[in-house]
C-alpha cells in the first residue's frame, strides 16, 4: 500500500513538473514575441496597455484581426531561423 502511494505521489510530482515546464516555455516564447516586435526596453505598463488595446480592437473585428495577423506573419517570414 505504501509503495503504491509513493508511486502515485511521484506521478503527481512529474505531472506538476511537466505542467510547470510547459507553462515556463510558453512564457519564454511570449517574451520572445516582445523582443521580436522591438519592444524589449519598453516599460511593462506600456506593453500591457498595448496588448489590452489590441485585444479590444480585434474583438469582433475580423478585418483588424486579419490585418494584424498579416503583419505578424510577415515578421515571422523575415525570421532567419
DRENMIDREN-165262 format. One record per atom (N, C-alpha, C): residue in one letter; x, y, z; residue number from 1; chain; atom name. Coordinates in steps of 0.02 Angstrom, whole numbers. Layout:
<bavexs>
- residu/xx/yy/zz/num/chaine/atome
- a/X/Y/Z/NUM/A/CA
...
</bavexs>
This chain:
<bavexs>
- residu/xx/yy/zz/num/chaine/atome
- x/41/-60/0/1/A/N
- x/0/0/0/1/A/CA
- x/43/63/0/1/A/C
- x/95/65/42/2/A/N
- x/139/123/44/2/A/CA
- x/176/133/-22/2/A/C
- x/196/77/-52/3/A/N
- x/231/82/-116/3/A/CA
- x/186/112/-170/3/A/C
- x/124/92/-170/4/A/N
- x/76/119/-219/4/A/CA
- x/65/193/-207/4/A/C
- x/59/212/-145/5/A/N
- x/51/283/-128/5/A/CA
- x/112/324/-149/5/A/C
- x/171/297/-135/6/A/N
- x/233/332/-155/6/A/CA
- x/236/339/-231/6/A/C
- x/216/286/-267/7/A/N
- x/216/288/-340/7/A/CA
- x/168/342/-366/7/A/C
- x/109/345/-335/8/A/N
- x/60/396/-355/8/A/CA
- x/86/467/-341/8/A/C
- x/120/475/-285/9/A/N
- x/148/541/-268/9/A/CA
- x/201/561/-319/9/A/C
- x/244/513/-339/10/A/N
- x/295/528/-390/10/A/CA
- x/262/546/-457/10/A/C
- x/209/511/-474/11/A/N
- x/174/526/-536/11/A/CA
- x/143/595/-533/11/A/C
- x/114/614/-477/12/A/N
- x/84/680/-469/12/A/CA
- x/137/734/-474/12/A/C
- x/195/722/-444/13/A/N
- x/250/770/-448/13/A/CA
- x/274/779/-520/13/A/C
- x/279/723/-556/14/A/N
- x/301/726/-626/14/A/CA
- x/252/764/-669/14/A/C
- x/188/753/-658/15/A/N
- x/137/788/-696/15/A/CA
- x/140/863/-681/15/A/C
- x/146/880/-617/16/A/N
- x/151/950/-598/16/A/CA
- x/214/982/-627/16/A/C
- x/269/945/-625/17/A/N
- x/332/971/-652/17/A/CA
- x/326/981/-728/17/A/C
- x/295/934/-763/18/A/N
- x/286/942/-835/18/A/CA
- x/243/1002/-852/18/A/C
- x/189/1011/-813/19/A/N
- x/145/1069/-825/19/A/CA
- x/182/1134/-812/19/A/C
- x/223/1135/-760/20/A/N
- x/262/1195/-745/20/A/CA
- x/312/1210/-800/20/A/C
- x/345/1158/-826/21/A/N
- x/393/1167/-880/21/A/CA
- x/358/1193/-943/21/A/C
- x/300/1166/-958/22/A/N
- x/262/1188/-1016/22/A/CA
- x/242/1262/-1009/22/A/C
- x/219/1280/-949/23/A/N
- x/199/1349/-936/23/A/CA
- x/259/1396/-943/23/A/C
- x/316/1376/-916/24/A/N
- x/376/1416/-920/24/A/CA
- x/398/1426/-992/24/A/C
- x/395/1372/-1031/25/A/N
- x/415/1376/-1102/25/A/CA
- x/369/1424/-1140/25/A/C
- x/305/1420/-1126/26/A/N
- x/257/1465/-1159/26/A/CA
- x/272/1538/-1142/26/A/C
- x/287/1552/-1079/27/A/N
- x/303/1621/-1059/27/A/CA
- x/367/1646/-1093/27/A/C
- x/416/1602/-1099/28/A/N
- x/478/1621/-1133/28/A/CA
- x/464/1637/-1206/28/A/C
- x/423/1597/-1238/29/A/N
- x/406/1610/-1308/29/A/CA
- x/368/1675/-1316/29/A/C
- x/322/1689/-1270/30/A/N
- x/285/1752/-1273/30/A/CA
- x/331/1812/-1262/30/A/C
- x/379/1805/-1217/31/A/N
- x/429/1857/-1208/31/A/CA
- x/469/1869/-1271/31/A/C
- x/483/1815/-1307/32/A/N
- x/519/1821/-1370/32/A/CA
- x/481/1862/-1421/32/A/C
- x/415/1859/-1418/33/A/N
- x/375/1900/-1464/33/A/CA
- x/384/1974/-1449/33/A/C
- x/389/1991/-1386/34/A/N
- x/400/2061/-1366/34/A/CA
- x/467/2085/-1395/34/A/C
- x/518/2042/-1389/35/A/N
- x/584/2059/-1415/35/A/CA
- x/581/2067/-1491/35/A/C
- x/549/2019/-1525/36/A/N
- x/545/2020/-1598/36/A/CA
- x/508/2082/-1622/36/A/C
- x/460/2106/-1583/37/A/N
- x/423/2166/-1603/37/A/CA
- x/462/2230/-1590/37/A/C
- x/522/2224/-1561/38/A/N
- x/564/2282/-1548/38/A/CA
- x/544/2320/-1486/38/A/C
- x/510/2286/-1440/39/A/N
- x/485/2319/-1380/39/A/CA
- x/521/2298/-1316/39/A/C
- x/579/2269/-1323/40/A/N
- x/616/2241/-1266/40/A/CA
- x/625/2291/-1209/40/A/C
- x/640/2352/-1225/41/A/N
- x/659/2401/-1173/41/A/CA
- x/601/2447/-1152/41/A/C
- x/542/2433/-1174/42/A/N
- x/484/2473/-1154/42/A/CA
- x/461/2453/-1084/42/A/C
- x/427/2499/-1052/43/A/N
- x/401/2485/-985/43/A/CA
- x/345/2433/-988/43/A/C
- x/341/2394/-936/44/A/N
- x/291/2341/-933/44/A/CA
- x/220/2369/-938/44/A/C
- x/209/2427/-908/45/A/N
- x/142/2457/-911/45/A/CA
- x/123/2475/-983/45/A/C
- x/171/2499/-1021/46/A/N
- x/158/2515/-1091/46/A/CA
- x/142/2450/-1130/46/A/C
- x/181/2399/-1119/47/A/N
- x/170/2335/-1154/47/A/CA
- x/101/2308/-1138/47/A/C
- x/82/2309/-1075/48/A/N
- x/17/2284/-1056/48/A/CA
- x/-38/2327/-1087/48/A/C
- x/-29/2392/-1087/49/A/N
- x/-77/2437/-1118/49/A/CA
- x/-85/2423/-1192/49/A/C
- x/-30/2412/-1227/50/A/N
- x/-33/2395/-1298/50/A/CA
- x/-72/2331/-1310/50/A/C
- x/-59/2281/-1269/51/A/N
- x/-93/2217/-1277/51/A/CA
- x/-168/2222/-1262/51/A/C
- x/-184/2259/-1210/52/A/N
- x/-255/2267/-1192/52/A/CA
- x/-291/2306/-1247/52/A/C
- x/-259/2359/-1272/53/A/N
- x/-290/2398/-1326/53/A/CA
- x/-299/2355/-1389/53/A/C
- x/-248/2317/-1406/54/A/N
- x/-253/2274/-1466/54/A/CA
- x/-308/2222/-1457/54/A/C
- x/-313/2194/-1398/55/A/N
- x/-366/2145/-1384/55/A/CA
- x/-435/2176/-1393/55/A/C
- x/-443/2237/-1368/56/A/N
- x/-507/2271/-1376/56/A/CA
- x/-522/2286/-1449/56/A/C
- x/-471/2304/-1487/57/A/N
- x/-481/2322/-1557/57/A/CA
- x/-498/2262/-1601/57/A/C
- x/-471/2204/-1584/58/A/N
- x/-483/2146/-1628/58/A/CA
- x/-546/2107/-1610/58/A/C
- x/-574/2119/-1551/59/A/N
- x/-635/2084/-1531/59/A/CA
- x/-690/2101/-1581/59/A/C
- x/-714/2051/-1616/60/A/N
- x/-769/2061/-1662/60/A/CA
- x/-751/2097/-1726/60/A/C
- x/-688/2114/-1736/61/A/N
- x/-667/2150/-1797/61/A/CA
- x/-621/2105/-1837/61/A/C
- x/-649/2065/-1879/62/A/N
- x/-610/2017/-1918/62/A/CA
- x/-561/2051/-1966/62/A/C
- x/-579/2111/-1989/63/A/N
- x/-535/2147/-2034/63/A/CA
- x/-471/2168/-1998/63/A/C
- x/-479/2195/-1938/64/A/N
- x/-421/2216/-1899/64/A/CA
- x/-380/2155/-1878/64/A/C
- x/-413/2102/-1860/65/A/N
- x/-378/2041/-1840/65/A/CA
- x/-337/2014/-1899/65/A/C
- x/-366/2015/-1959/66/A/N
- x/-331/1991/-2019/66/A/CA
- x/-272/2036/-2036/66/A/C
- x/-282/2101/-2029/67/A/N
- x/-228/2149/-2042/67/A/CA
- x/-169/2137/-1996/67/A/C
- x/-183/2130/-1932/68/A/N
- x/-129/2120/-1884/68/A/CA
- x/-96/2051/-1892/68/A/C
- x/-136/2001/-1910/69/A/N
- x/-108/1935/-1922/69/A/CA
- x/-60/1936/-1981/69/A/C
- x/-78/1973/-2033/70/A/N
- x/-34/1979/-2092/70/A/CA
- x/32/2013/-2073/70/A/C
- x/29/2064/-2032/71/A/N
- x/90/2098/-2009/71/A/CA
- x/134/2049/-1971/71/A/C
- x/104/2011/-1926/72/A/N
- x/141/1962/-1887/72/A/CA
- x/170/1906/-1930/72/A/C
- x/131/1882/-1977/73/A/N
- x/155/1829/-2021/73/A/CA
- x/214/1853/-2063/73/A/C
- x/211/1915/-2086/74/A/N
- x/267/1943/-2123/74/A/CA
- x/329/1947/-2080/74/A/C
- x/321/1968/-2017/75/A/N
- x/378/1972/-1972/75/A/CA
- x/408/1903/-1959/75/A/C
- x/367/1852/-1952/76/A/N
- x/393/1785/-1944/76/A/CA
- x/428/1761/-2007/76/A/C
- x/403/1783/-2064/77/A/N
- x/434/1764/-2128/77/A/CA
- x/503/1792/-2136/77/A/C
- x/517/1849/-2104/78/A/N
- x/582/1881/-2106/78/A/CA
- x/632/1847/-2060/78/A/C
- x/608/1799/-2020/79/A/N
- x/650/1764/-1972/79/A/CA
- x/702/1722/-2008/79/A/C
- x/764/1727/-1987/80/A/N
- x/817/1688/-2019/80/A/CA
- x/824/1619/-1987/80/A/C
- x/781/1602/-1939/81/A/N
- x/785/1537/-1905/81/A/CA
- x/754/1483/-1947/81/A/C
</bavexs>
